[in-house]
Amino acid sequence: MLSIVSIGVIFLILYLQFGGFKPALFLLVNFLLALIGGVWSVYFTIGFIRIASLVGFITLFGIATRDRIFMIAHYQHLLAEGKEFKEAIIQGSVEK
């Protein structure tokens, strides 16, 4: 139950920060995909989770989340400069 509440609060903070449902949902999906990829990697390499694996998960989540937050903020900045949506996505992705 506490995990669901935590995810809800994180979503609310992201929603308020980025001013929309889509960017907040994109960041949460990115977090879940990083979790799936990390669990998959652990399963096919060592087979069980150790303390070192948990530290790696924390690092993975931090890097993946920070990278997506910067990317969405950059897209929003390009859109605020007056670029069209498609042009902002292409330019932002190339610059990343």
C-alpha positions as CSV (number, residue, x, y, z in Angstrom):
1,M,0.0,0.0,0.0
2,L,2.8,2.4,0.8
3,S,4.4,1.8,-2.6
4,I,1.3,2.8,-4.4
5,V,1.0,5.9,-2.3
6,S,4.6,6.8,-3.0
7,I,4.2,6.3,-6.7
8,G,1.1,8.5,-6.6
9,V,2.9,11.3,-4.7
10,I,5.9,11.1,-7.1
11,F,3.4,11.3,-10.1
12,L,1.8,14.3,-8.5
13,I,5.1,16.1,-8.0
14,L,6.1,15.4,-11.6
15,Y,2.7,16.5,-12.8
16,L,3.0,19.8,-11.0
17,Q,6.6,20.3,-12.1
18,F,6.0,19.7,-15.8
19,G,2.5,20.9,-16.0
20,G,1.0,17.9,-17.8
21,F,-0.1,14.3,-17.6
22,K,2.0,13.0,-20.5
23,P,5.5,14.1,-19.3
24,A,4.8,12.8,-15.8
25,L,3.6,9.5,-17.2
26,F,6.6,9.3,-19.5
27,L,8.9,9.6,-16.6
28,L,7.1,6.9,-14.5
29,V,7.1,4.5,-17.5
30,N,10.9,5.2,-18.0
31,F,11.4,4.4,-14.3
32,L,9.5,1.1,-14.7
33,L,11.4,0.2,-17.8
34,A,14.7,0.7,-16.0
35,L,13.4,-1.5,-13.2
36,I,12.5,-4.3,-15.7
37,G,15.8,-4.0,-17.5
38,G,17.7,-4.1,-14.2
39,V,15.8,-7.2,-12.9
40,W,16.2,-8.9,-16.3
41,S,20.0,-8.2,-16.2
42,V,20.4,-9.6,-12.6
43,Y,18.3,-12.7,-13.4
44,F,20.4,-13.6,-16.5
45,T,23.8,-12.9,-14.9
46,I,24.0,-13.8,-11.2
47,G,20.5,-15.0,-10.7
48,F,19.7,-13.3,-7.4
49,I,19.9,-9.9,-5.9
50,R,22.9,-8.9,-3.7
51,I,23.7,-5.7,-1.9
52,A,25.9,-4.6,-4.8
53,S,22.9,-5.2,-7.1
54,L,20.7,-3.0,-5.0
55,V,23.3,-0.2,-5.1
56,G,23.4,-0.6,-8.9
57,F,19.6,-0.4,-9.0
58,I,19.6,2.9,-7.1
59,T,22.3,4.3,-9.4
60,L,20.4,3.1,-12.5
61,F,17.1,4.7,-11.4
62,G,18.8,7.9,-10.5
63,I,20.6,8.2,-13.9
64,A,17.6,7.1,-15.9
65,T,15.3,9.5,-14.2
66,R,17.7,12.5,-14.3
67,D,18.4,11.9,-18.0
68,R,14.6,11.9,-18.9
69,I,13.9,14.9,-16.7
70,F,16.6,16.9,-18.5
71,M,15.3,15.7,-21.9
72,I,11.7,16.7,-21.2
73,A,12.8,20.1,-19.8
74,H,14.9,20.7,-22.9
75,Y,11.9,19.8,-25.2
76,Q,9.7,22.2,-23.2
77,H,12.4,24.9,-23.5
78,L,12.6,24.4,-27.3
79,L,8.8,24.6,-27.5
80,A,8.7,27.8,-25.5
81,E,11.2,29.3,-28.0
82,G,8.5,28.8,-30.6
83,K,9.7,25.7,-32.4
84,E,7.1,23.3,-33.7
85,F,6.6,20.0,-31.8
86,K,8.3,17.7,-34.4
87,E,11.2,20.1,-34.9
88,A,11.7,20.4,-31.1
89,I,11.7,16.7,-30.7
90,I,14.2,16.1,-33.5
91,Q,16.5,19.0,-32.4
92,G,16.3,18.0,-28.7
93,S,17.1,14.4,-29.5
94,V,20.0,15.3,-31.8
95,E,21.5,17.6,-29.1
96,K,21.1,14.9,-26.5
